[in-house]
Amino acid sequence: MAETNDLVAHYRSINPEPNSIAMLNGKRFGDRYQFQANQQYQIPADTWRALKPMSADFIEMVQWYVNDHYTNQLPRILELERYYQADNNIHYWLSNKRRGKADKRITSGLPRYITNIRVGYEFGNPLTFGYSNKADDSDTGDNILTALADFNRANDEPYHEKVMGKNLCNTGRAYELIYCAKDDNAPQITPIDPSQAFVVWSTDVKPIELFAVRYFAVNVMNQVNYQIEVYTKDSIYSYQAEGNPAADWKLQQQVEHSFGDVPLIEYVLNDERVGVWEPKLDEIDEYDQSLSEMANSQADFSNAMLMINGEVQNNTGKLEQMIGPDGKPLYIDNLKGGYTSNPKDSSGKTNQVVMVQKVLDTHANVLYLRPYVYDQPNGSKLVSQTTAQYLTKQLSAQDWSTYINQLLADIHKDTNTPDTTDANFAANASGVAMSYKLWGVDQERDIMQSLYQRGLMQRLKLICQQWSFVEGVDVQADQYSNVTVSFTPNLPKNDSEIMQNISAVKGTGAVSDETIQEMAEQVTGIPADQEQQRMADQKDANMQRGQQAFGNLPGMSSDDSEVTDDGDDEATGTETDQAASETGSTGR
């Protein structure tokens, strides 16, 4: 949940010391985001229900929320999405570098790395949907599981979950839309960009969705307009606006739906709706700046200034007129002395030209210098020794490396993201060792799964409600509550260790073959039910081959080996009857 919706209470909780707000330097916890940047929208349910759809009050309220989202919440979401694309804020900082100084802007891929690791770990293996009706053991749920399998296959549900997971990890929230295509009543799902949607909840102890909005800009030949869609529990209202998404709406259409609830569903990563790496933005910015400044230092070293103390020796001996800073030849004034750019003095006499020896090549790899001799006031001469050196900053590469490594370590630790470049993160580590390294992310995974499952159950509720109206789909609207969802973390696999565990478990004799097949699924990649069917087919094939081999024995015909429906061998029965007759005759 949000910290608070009360701005005054928020500032009272800070209790700053003098100048402490200014010391934050405009970063995330200062003025990086507006206070309202991540507030959850809530209004009393009675206030919403009292509004007549499409009335002036209805439109005014929805427009207020669109304007607030566009003004206060959208900048934060877009910034987080930029960071995932490695378009970090360092690209836009004012560095105040002097002209001619290096100003490289290097961004790290840390946000993308952290998000992809988390999404792959959570959704790398597809979700498993099951069914359990504790009130009726005879209800196997085959009807809804079949419909759900077809639905997931048609909507590429495994990839859909990955997109939802990416949005969750980046922005702390994700949205999906349940809809029906035109002239079709079969439900479908699609992810919605968090920057284009929001949900308004009730203020009840257990909040419910009152309405949701999706709005987005459409640019056609540089003509920009906004499409706004308002979703309620029974209708969808489509509007169009030009220039401002929160004003001058024009109703395009109103469509009723039969989902039974608001079809735009909000998922959250945690109660605070904060992304995985969002709390570490300050350190990610600092890491970018450290990399960039080191690159700038290396570039500036290549362009370092050469300081010469003495006279340049490598010259031709030829004289040429000295040129002043303004590009004009220099003269010595006859009357005043000193340099001047005027060829004549104030009396009209010609000034003496200043001549210097011509230097051959100032860019030569070797520079010859000679001591400079000058006269002192007492008449004696003083020799100044020659020196030539580059003016550079003294860099401590070791200190810099220690600093950025500490930043990286803190970012990995505080986001519970394993560092795969760590020497201790070995490929041959045991399963127990890997579990300890992933222990931190497992704690957050449990929270994520619990909250994600709430959204999944709402998805199932809506599509089951829609299926109840679809002809040919035998699903009741309330069956969704019996569907179970299992998450399987996508862990690095050690097949030999898994097979050893399976052999040990099977050796106990206390585990069914079906359980063994489920355990082996992570090695073979074949689902347990398919493996069971394959074994049954293999058993039937072996029986047929055995019967064919038995029928081909000498003295046997294929008819002799036929098996009747009750399992008795016809040939054996005939021979038995004949033997019994012979025995009876002998006895008589």
C-alpha positions as CSV (number, residue, x, y, z in Angstrom):
1,M,0.0,0.0,0.0
2,A,1.1,3.6,-0.4
3,E,2.9,5.4,2.4
4,T,0.0,7.9,2.8
5,N,-2.4,10.0,0.7
6,D,-2.0,12.9,3.0
7,L,0.7,15.3,1.8
8,V,0.8,17.2,5.1
9,A,1.3,14.0,7.0
10,H,4.0,13.0,4.6
11,Y,6.0,16.1,5.3
12,R,5.4,15.9,9.0
13,S,7.0,12.4,9.0
14,I,10.3,13.8,7.5
15,N,11.1,16.2,10.4
16,P,14.1,17.6,8.5
17,E,17.2,19.2,10.0
18,P,18.2,22.6,8.5
19,N,19.2,22.3,4.9
20,S,18.6,18.5,4.8
21,I,16.1,18.7,1.9
22,A,18.6,20.7,-0.1
23,M,21.3,18.2,0.7
24,L,19.3,15.5,-1.1
25,N,20.4,17.2,-4.3
26,G,17.2,16.6,-6.2
27,K,17.5,12.8,-6.3
28,R,14.7,10.3,-5.9
29,F,13.9,11.0,-2.3
30,G,14.0,14.8,-2.8
31,D,12.2,16.1,-5.9
32,R,12.9,13.4,-8.4
33,Y,9.2,12.4,-8.4
34,Q,6.1,14.2,-7.3
35,F,4.6,13.1,-4.0
36,Q,1.6,11.8,-6.0
37,A,3.8,9.7,-8.4
38,N,2.7,6.3,-7.0
39,Q,-0.5,6.9,-5.1
40,Q,-3.3,4.3,-5.4
41,Y,-6.5,5.9,-6.5
42,Q,-9.4,5.3,-4.1
43,I,-12.9,6.8,-3.8
44,P,-16.0,5.7,-1.8
45,A,-18.0,3.2,-3.7
46,D,-21.3,5.1,-3.1
47,T,-19.8,8.2,-4.6
48,W,-19.0,6.4,-7.8
49,R,-22.3,4.5,-8.0
50,A,-24.3,7.7,-7.5
51,L,-22.9,9.0,-10.8
52,K,-25.0,8.4,-13.9
53,P,-22.9,7.0,-16.8
54,M,-21.8,9.5,-19.4
55,S,-23.2,12.4,-17.3
56,A,-21.2,15.6,-16.8
57,D,-20.2,14.6,-13.3
58,F,-19.2,11.1,-14.5
59,I,-16.9,12.6,-17.2
60,E,-15.5,15.3,-14.9
61,M,-14.4,12.7,-12.3
62,V,-12.8,10.4,-14.8
63,Q,-11.0,13.4,-16.5
64,W,-9.6,14.5,-13.1
65,Y,-8.0,11.1,-12.6
66,V,-6.7,11.0,-16.2
67,N,-5.1,14.5,-15.7
68,D,-3.6,13.5,-12.3
69,H,-2.1,10.3,-13.8
70,Y,-0.8,12.1,-16.9
71,T,0.7,14.9,-14.8
72,N,2.0,13.1,-11.7
73,Q,2.3,9.3,-12.3
74,L,3.3,9.1,-15.9
75,P,6.8,10.7,-15.6
76,R,7.8,8.1,-13.0
77,I,6.6,5.1,-15.1
78,L,8.3,6.4,-18.2
79,E,11.5,7.0,-16.4
80,L,11.6,3.4,-15.1
81,E,10.8,2.1,-18.5
82,R,13.7,4.2,-20.0
83,Y,16.1,2.7,-17.4
84,Y,15.1,-0.8,-18.6
85,Q,16.1,0.2,-22.1
86,A,19.5,1.6,-20.8
87,D,18.4,5.1,-21.5
88,N,19.4,6.3,-18.0
89,N,19.2,9.9,-16.8
90,I,23.0,10.4,-17.3
91,H,22.2,10.9,-21.0
92,Y,20.3,14.1,-20.0
93,W,22.4,15.5,-17.2
94,L,24.0,18.9,-17.4
95,S,27.7,18.1,-16.7
96,N,29.1,21.7,-17.2
97,K,32.1,20.3,-19.0
98,R,34.4,22.8,-20.6
99,R,34.6,22.9,-24.3
100,G,37.2,20.4,-25.6
101,K,36.9,18.2,-22.4
102,A,35.6,14.7,-22.7
103,D,32.0,14.2,-21.8
104,K,31.1,10.6,-22.3
105,R,27.8,9.3,-21.0
106,I,28.0,5.5,-20.3
107,T,24.9,3.7,-18.9
108,S,24.9,0.4,-17.2
109,G,22.5,-2.5,-18.1
110,L,21.8,-3.2,-14.4
111,P,18.0,-2.6,-14.5
112,R,17.6,-4.8,-17.5
113,Y,19.8,-7.5,-16.0
114,I,17.9,-7.5,-12.7
115,T,14.5,-7.6,-14.3
116,N,15.4,-10.4,-16.8
117,I,16.9,-12.5,-14.1
118,R,13.8,-12.1,-11.9
119,V,11.3,-12.7,-14.8
120,G,13.3,-15.8,-16.0
121,Y,13.4,-17.2,-12.5
122,E,9.7,-16.7,-11.9
123,F,8.1,-17.3,-15.3
124,G,10.8,-19.3,-17.2
125,N,8.8,-22.4,-16.6
126,P,5.1,-22.1,-17.7
127,L,2.4,-21.9,-15.0
128,T,0.7,-25.2,-14.2
129,F,-3.1,-25.1,-13.9
130,G,-4.9,-27.8,-12.0
131,Y,-8.4,-28.4,-10.5
132,S,-9.5,-29.4,-7.0
133,N,-13.1,-29.4,-5.8
134,K,-13.1,-30.5,-2.2
135,A,-16.9,-30.4,-2.0
136,D,-17.3,-32.9,-4.8
137,D,-14.7,-35.6,-5.4
138,S,-16.5,-36.7,-8.7
139,D,-15.9,-33.2,-10.2
140,T,-12.6,-33.6,-12.1
141,G,-12.9,-30.2,-13.8
142,D,-11.9,-31.7,-17.2
143,N,-14.3,-29.3,-18.9
144,I,-12.7,-26.1,-17.5
145,L,-9.1,-27.5,-17.8
146,T,-9.7,-28.3,-21.5
147,A,-11.1,-24.9,-22.2
148,L,-8.3,-23.2,-20.2
149,A,-5.7,-25.1,-22.1
150,D,-7.2,-24.0,-25.4
151,F,-7.4,-20.4,-24.1
152,N,-3.8,-20.4,-23.0
153,R,-2.6,-21.8,-26.2
154,A,-4.6,-19.4,-28.3
155,N,-3.3,-16.4,-26.3
156,D,0.3,-17.6,-25.9
157,E,-0.1,-17.4,-22.2
158,P,3.5,-18.3,-21.3
159,Y,4.8,-15.3,-23.1
160,H,2.0,-13.1,-21.7
161,E,3.1,-13.9,-18.2
162,K,6.7,-12.9,-19.0
163,V,5.5,-9.5,-20.3
164,M,3.4,-9.0,-17.2
165,G,6.4,-10.0,-15.0
166,K,8.7,-7.5,-16.8
167,N,6.2,-4.7,-16.2
168,L,5.9,-5.7,-12.6
169,C,9.6,-5.8,-12.0
170,N,10.2,-2.5,-13.8
171,T,7.3,-0.3,-12.5
172,G,5.8,-2.3,-9.6
173,R,2.5,-2.7,-11.4
174,A,1.2,-4.5,-14.5
175,Y,-2.2,-4.4,-16.3
176,E,-4.0,-6.9,-18.6
177,L,-7.2,-6.5,-20.5
178,I,-9.8,-9.2,-21.0
179,Y,-11.7,-8.5,-24.2
180,C,-13.6,-10.0,-27.0
181,A,-12.7,-9.4,-30.6
182,K,-15.2,-7.8,-32.9
183,D,-18.1,-10.2,-33.9
184,D,-16.7,-12.8,-31.5
185,N,-17.7,-13.7,-27.9
186,A,-14.6,-15.8,-27.0
187,P,-12.5,-14.1,-24.3
188,Q,-8.9,-13.0,-25.0
189,I,-6.2,-11.4,-23.0
190,T,-3.5,-8.8,-23.8
191,P,-0.9,-6.9,-21.6
192,I,-1.3,-3.2,-21.3
193,D,1.6,-0.8,-20.9
194,P,1.6,0.6,-17.3
195,S,2.1,4.1,-18.7
196,Q,-1.3,3.8,-20.4
197,A,-3.6,2.5,-17.7
198,F,-4.7,2.9,-14.1
199,V,-7.4,1.5,-11.8
200,V,-9.6,3.4,-9.3
201,W,-10.5,1.3,-6.2
202,S,-13.1,1.6,-3.5
203,T,-12.2,2.7,0.0
204,D,-13.7,-0.5,1.6
205,V,-11.6,-2.6,4.0
206,K,-11.3,-5.0,1.1
207,P,-11.1,-2.7,-1.9
208,I,-12.9,-3.6,-5.2
209,E,-12.3,-2.2,-8.7
210,L,-14.8,0.6,-9.4
211,F,-13.5,1.5,-12.9
212,A,-10.4,1.5,-15.0
213,V,-9.0,3.8,-17.7
214,R,-6.7,3.1,-20.7
215,Y,-5.5,6.2,-22.6
216,F,-2.9,6.6,-25.3
217,A,-1.7,9.0,-27.9
218,V,-2.2,8.3,-31.6
219,N,0.1,10.1,-34.0
220,V,-1.0,10.2,-37.7
221,M,1.2,12.3,-39.9
222,N,2.1,14.5,-36.9
223,Q,-1.5,15.0,-36.0
224,V,-1.7,13.8,-32.4
225,N,-5.0,12.9,-30.6
226,Y,-5.7,10.8,-27.6
227,Q,-7.9,7.7,-27.3
228,I,-9.5,7.2,-23.9
229,E,-11.3,4.0,-22.9
230,V,-13.2,3.8,-19.6
231,Y,-14.0,0.4,-18.3
232,T,-16.8,-0.3,-15.8
233,K,-18.3,-3.6,-14.6
234,D,-20.9,-3.7,-17.4
235,S,-19.8,-1.2,-20.2
236,I,-16.8,0.2,-22.1
237,Y,-16.9,3.9,-23.1
238,S,-14.6,5.1,-25.8
239,Y,-13.7,8.8,-26.2
240,Q,-11.4,10.9,-28.3
241,A,-9.5,14.1,-27.3
242,E,-7.1,16.4,-29.2
243,G,-4.1,18.0,-27.6
244,N,-5.0,17.2,-24.0
245,P,-6.0,13.7,-22.8
246,A,-8.0,15.2,-19.9
247,A,-10.2,17.6,-21.7
248,D,-12.7,18.1,-24.6
249,W,-13.7,14.4,-24.8
250,K,-15.9,13.3,-27.7
251,L,-17.8,10.0,-27.2
252,Q,-17.0,7.5,-30.0
253,Q,-19.0,4.5,-28.8
254,Q,-20.4,2.6,-25.8
255,V,-20.3,-1.2,-25.7
256,E,-21.8,-3.4,-23.1
257,H,-19.8,-6.5,-22.0
258,S,-20.7,-9.7,-20.1
259,F,-17.6,-10.2,-18.0
260,G,-19.4,-9.3,-14.8
261,D,-16.6,-7.0,-13.5
262,V,-14.1,-4.4,-14.7
263,P,-12.2,-6.2,-17.5
264,L,-8.9,-4.2,-16.9
265,I,-7.0,-6.1,-14.2
266,E,-4.2,-4.5,-12.1
267,Y,-1.3,-6.7,-10.8
268,V,1.1,-5.4,-8.2
269,L,4.6,-6.6,-7.3
270,N,4.3,-5.6,-3.7
271,D,1.9,-3.5,-1.5
272,E,4.0,-0.4,-2.2
273,R,3.9,-0.9,-6.0
274,V,7.7,-0.4,-6.2
275,G,9.8,-2.1,-8.9
276,V,12.6,-4.5,-8.1
277,W,15.5,-2.1,-8.6
278,E,13.6,1.2,-8.2
279,P,14.9,1.7,-4.6
280,K,18.5,1.5,-5.9
281,L,18.1,4.2,-8.6
282,D,20.5,6.5,-6.7
283,E,23.3,3.9,-6.7
284,I,22.6,3.0,-10.3
285,D,23.0,6.7,-11.2
286,E,26.2,6.8,-9.2
287,Y,27.5,3.7,-10.9
288,D,26.8,5.3,-14.3
289,Q,28.6,8.5,-13.3
290,S,31.6,6.6,-12.0
291,L,32.0,4.7,-15.3
292,S,31.6,7.8,-17.3
293,E,34.1,9.9,-15.3
294,M,36.7,7.2,-15.6
295,A,36.2,7.1,-19.3
296,N,36.4,10.9,-19.4
297,S,39.7,10.8,-17.5
298,Q,41.1,8.3,-19.9
299,A,40.1,10.5,-22.9
300,D,41.4,13.6,-21.3
301,F,44.7,11.9,-20.6
302,S,45.1,11.3,-24.4
303,N,44.4,15.0,-25.0
304,A,46.6,16.2,-22.1
305,M,48.3,19.6,-22.3
306,L,52.1,19.6,-22.9
307,M,54.0,22.1,-20.6
308,I,57.4,23.2,-21.8
309,N,60.0,25.0,-19.7
310,G,62.8,26.2,-21.9
311,E,63.4,27.0,-25.6
312,V,62.5,24.7,-28.5
313,Q,65.6,23.6,-30.3
314,N,64.3,21.8,-33.3
315,N,64.1,24.8,-35.7
316,T,65.5,25.6,-39.1
317,G,67.6,28.6,-38.2
318,K,65.4,30.7,-40.5
319,L,63.7,33.8,-39.2
320,E,60.1,34.7,-39.7
321,Q,58.0,37.6,-38.4
322,M,56.2,36.9,-35.1
323,I,52.4,36.9,-35.2
324,G,50.4,38.2,-32.3
325,P,47.3,36.7,-30.7
326,D,45.1,38.7,-33.0
327,G,46.8,37.2,-36.0
328,K,48.6,40.4,-37.0
329,P,52.5,40.8,-37.3
330,L,54.2,42.2,-34.2
331,Y,56.6,45.2,-34.1
332,I,58.7,46.9,-31.4
333,D,57.5,50.5,-30.8
334,N,60.4,52.9,-31.3
335,L,59.2,55.4,-28.7
336,K,57.3,53.3,-26.1
337,G,59.1,50.0,-26.4
338,G,57.2,46.8,-26.2
339,Y,55.2,44.9,-28.8
340,T,52.7,46.6,-31.0
341,S,50.7,45.6,-34.1
342,N,51.2,49.1,-35.7
343,P,54.0,49.2,-38.3
344,K,54.8,52.9,-37.4
345,D,55.1,54.7,-34.2
346,S,53.2,57.9,-33.2
347,S,55.8,60.1,-35.0
348,G,55.4,58.2,-38.3
349,K,58.7,56.3,-38.2
350,T,58.8,52.6,-39.1
351,N,58.8,50.3,-36.1
352,Q,61.3,47.4,-35.9
353,V,60.0,44.0,-37.0
354,V,60.0,41.2,-34.4
355,M,61.7,38.1,-35.9
356,V,61.8,34.6,-34.4
357,Q,63.3,31.3,-35.6
358,K,60.9,29.0,-37.4
359,V,60.1,25.7,-35.7
360,L,60.1,22.7,-38.0
361,D,57.4,20.5,-36.6
362,T,55.5,21.0,-33.3
363,H,53.9,17.6,-33.7
364,A,57.1,15.6,-34.0
365,N,57.5,12.6,-31.8
366,V,60.8,14.0,-30.5
367,L,61.1,17.5,-29.1
368,Y,64.5,19.1,-28.7
369,L,64.9,21.7,-26.0
370,R,67.8,23.9,-24.9
371,P,68.3,25.8,-21.7
372,Y,67.1,29.4,-21.6
373,V,69.6,32.1,-20.6
374,Y,68.4,35.4,-19.4
375,D,70.1,38.5,-17.8
376,Q,69.5,39.3,-14.2
377,P,69.2,43.0,-12.9
378,N,72.7,42.8,-11.5
379,G,74.1,42.0,-14.9
380,S,74.8,38.3,-14.3
381,K,73.3,35.6,-16.4
382,L,71.0,32.8,-15.1
383,V,70.4,29.5,-16.9
384,S,66.9,27.9,-16.6
385,Q,66.9,24.1,-17.0
386,T,64.6,22.6,-19.5
387,T,61.5,20.5,-18.7
388,A,58.6,19.1,-20.8
389,Q,55.7,17.2,-19.2
390,Y,52.0,16.6,-19.7
391,L,49.5,18.1,-17.2
392,T,47.3,15.2,-16.0
393,K,45.3,14.2,-13.0
394,Q,46.7,11.5,-10.8
395,L,44.2,8.6,-11.0
396,S,44.0,5.7,-8.6
397,A,42.6,2.9,-10.6
398,Q,42.5,0.6,-7.5
399,D,40.5,3.0,-5.5
400,W,38.1,3.5,-8.4
401,S,37.7,-0.2,-8.9
402,T,37.0,-0.7,-5.2
403,Y,34.3,2.0,-5.2
404,I,32.4,0.7,-8.2
405,N,32.7,-2.9,-7.0
406,Q,31.1,-1.8,-3.7
407,L,28.3,-0.1,-5.6
408,L,27.7,-3.3,-7.6
409,A,27.7,-5.5,-4.5
410,D,25.2,-3.2,-2.7
411,I,22.9,-3.2,-5.8
412,H,23.0,-7.0,-6.1
413,K,22.5,-7.5,-2.3
414,D,19.7,-5.1,-1.9
415,T,17.7,-6.3,-4.9
416,N,18.3,-10.0,-4.0
417,T,19.8,-10.6,-7.5
418,P,22.6,-13.2,-7.8
419,D,25.8,-11.9,-9.4
420,T,26.6,-14.6,-11.9
421,T,30.1,-13.1,-12.4
422,D,30.9,-13.8,-8.8
423,A,33.7,-16.4,-8.5
424,N,31.7,-18.2,-5.8
425,F,28.7,-18.5,-8.1
426,A,30.1,-21.7,-9.6
427,A,28.4,-23.9,-12.2
428,N,29.2,-27.0,-10.3
429,A,27.7,-25.8,-7.0
430,S,25.4,-28.2,-5.3
431,G,21.7,-27.7,-5.1
432,V,21.9,-26.8,-1.4
433,A,24.6,-24.1,-2.2
434,M,22.5,-22.7,-5.0
435,S,19.4,-22.6,-2.7
436,Y,21.4,-20.5,-0.2
437,K,22.4,-18.0,-2.9
438,L,18.8,-17.7,-4.1
439,W,17.4,-17.6,-0.6
440,G,16.8,-13.9,-0.6
441,V,15.0,-13.8,-4.0
442,D,12.9,-16.7,-2.9
443,Q,11.5,-14.6,0.0
444,E,10.4,-11.9,-2.5
445,R,9.2,-14.6,-4.9
446,D,6.7,-15.9,-2.3
447,I,5.3,-12.4,-2.0
448,M,5.1,-11.9,-5.7
449,Q,3.4,-15.2,-6.3
450,S,0.7,-14.5,-3.6
451,L,-0.1,-11.1,-5.2
452,Y,0.1,-12.4,-8.7
453,Q,-2.2,-15.3,-8.0
454,R,-4.9,-12.7,-6.9
455,G,-4.7,-11.3,-10.4
456,L,-4.8,-14.7,-12.0
457,M,-8.0,-15.7,-10.1
458,Q,-9.6,-12.4,-11.2
459,R,-8.6,-13.3,-14.8
460,L,-10.2,-16.8,-14.4
461,K,-13.3,-15.3,-12.9
462,L,-13.9,-13.0,-15.8
463,I,-13.2,-15.5,-18.6
464,C,-15.4,-18.2,-16.8
465,Q,-18.2,-15.6,-16.6
466,Q,-17.8,-15.0,-20.4
467,W,-17.5,-18.7,-21.2
468,S,-20.8,-19.3,-19.5
469,F,-22.4,-17.3,-22.4
470,V,-20.4,-19.0,-25.2
471,E,-22.1,-21.7,-27.0
472,G,-20.2,-25.0,-27.1
473,V,-18.1,-24.3,-24.0
474,D,-19.4,-26.3,-21.0
475,V,-18.0,-24.1,-18.2
476,Q,-20.0,-22.7,-15.2
477,A,-19.3,-19.2,-14.1
478,D,-18.3,-20.2,-10.5
479,Q,-15.9,-23.0,-11.5
480,Y,-12.9,-20.7,-11.5
481,S,-12.7,-20.9,-7.7
482,N,-11.6,-24.6,-7.9
483,V,-8.7,-23.9,-10.3
484,T,-5.3,-24.2,-8.8
485,V,-2.1,-22.5,-10.1
486,S,1.4,-23.7,-9.5
487,F,4.6,-21.8,-10.0
488,T,7.8,-23.6,-10.9
489,P,11.0,-21.6,-10.4
490,N,13.4,-21.8,-13.4
491,L,16.5,-23.0,-11.5
492,P,19.8,-24.1,-13.0
493,K,19.5,-27.9,-13.3
494,N,22.0,-30.6,-12.3
495,D,20.5,-33.6,-14.1
496,S,22.7,-36.2,-12.5
497,E,21.8,-35.0,-9.0
498,I,18.1,-35.0,-9.9
499,M,18.3,-38.6,-11.2
500,Q,20.1,-39.7,-8.1
501,N,17.3,-38.2,-6.0
502,I,14.6,-39.8,-8.2
503,S,16.3,-43.2,-7.8
504,A,16.6,-42.8,-4.0
505,V,12.9,-41.8,-3.8
506,K,11.8,-44.7,-6.0
507,G,13.8,-47.1,-4.0
508,T,11.8,-46.4,-0.9
509,G,8.7,-47.9,-2.6
510,A,6.5,-45.3,-0.9
511,V,6.0,-43.1,-3.9
512,S,3.8,-43.7,-6.9
513,D,5.0,-44.0,-10.5
514,E,3.0,-40.9,-11.3
515,T,5.0,-38.9,-8.8
516,I,8.2,-40.3,-10.1
517,Q,7.2,-39.2,-13.6
518,E,6.5,-35.7,-12.4
519,M,9.9,-35.5,-10.8
520,A,11.6,-36.7,-14.0
521,E,9.8,-34.1,-16.0
522,Q,12.5,-31.5,-15.2
523,V,15.1,-33.8,-16.8
524,T,13.1,-35.2,-19.8
525,G,11.1,-32.2,-20.5
526,I,8.0,-34.4,-21.1
527,P,4.9,-33.7,-18.9
528,A,4.0,-36.5,-16.6
529,D,0.6,-37.2,-18.3
530,Q,2.2,-37.5,-21.7
531,E,4.9,-39.7,-20.3
532,Q,2.2,-42.0,-18.8
533,Q,0.4,-42.2,-22.2
534,R,3.7,-43.0,-23.9
535,M,4.4,-45.8,-21.4
536,A,0.9,-47.2,-22.0
537,D,1.4,-47.0,-25.8
538,Q,4.8,-48.7,-25.4
539,K,3.2,-51.5,-23.3
540,D,0.5,-52.1,-25.9
541,A,3.1,-52.2,-28.7
542,N,5.2,-54.7,-26.8
543,M,2.2,-57.0,-26.2
544,Q,1.3,-56.9,-29.9
545,R,4.9,-57.8,-30.9
546,G,4.9,-60.7,-28.4
547,Q,1.6,-62.0,-29.7
548,Q,2.9,-61.8,-33.3
549,A,6.0,-63.7,-32.3
550,F,4.0,-66.4,-30.5
551,G,1.7,-66.8,-33.5
552,N,4.7,-67.4,-35.8
553,L,6.0,-70.4,-33.8
554,P,6.1,-73.8,-35.8
555,G,2.8,-75.6,-35.6
556,M,0.9,-72.5,-34.7
557,S,-1.3,-70.4,-36.9
558,S,-2.3,-66.8,-36.4
559,D,-5.8,-68.0,-35.7
560,D,-4.6,-70.2,-32.9
561,S,-3.2,-67.2,-31.0
562,E,-6.3,-65.0,-31.1
563,V,-7.5,-63.8,-27.8
564,T,-11.2,-63.6,-27.1
565,D,-12.8,-60.6,-25.4
566,D,-12.9,-62.5,-22.0
567,G,-9.2,-63.1,-22.2
568,D,-9.4,-67.0,-22.8
569,D,-7.3,-68.6,-25.4
570,E,-9.6,-70.2,-28.0
571,A,-7.0,-72.8,-29.1
572,T,-6.3,-73.8,-25.5
573,G,-10.0,-74.1,-24.8
574,T,-10.5,-76.4,-27.8
575,E,-7.6,-78.7,-26.9
576,T,-8.8,-78.9,-23.3
577,D,-12.3,-80.0,-24.3
578,Q,-10.9,-82.6,-26.7
579,A,-8.6,-84.0,-24.0
580,A,-11.5,-84.2,-21.6
581,S,-13.6,-86.2,-24.1
582,E,-10.8,-88.6,-24.6
583,T,-10.3,-89.1,-20.9
584,G,-14.0,-89.6,-20.4
585,S,-14.1,-92.3,-23.2
586,T,-11.2,-94.2,-21.7
587,G,-12.7,-94.1,-18.3
588,R,-16.0,-95.6,-19.6
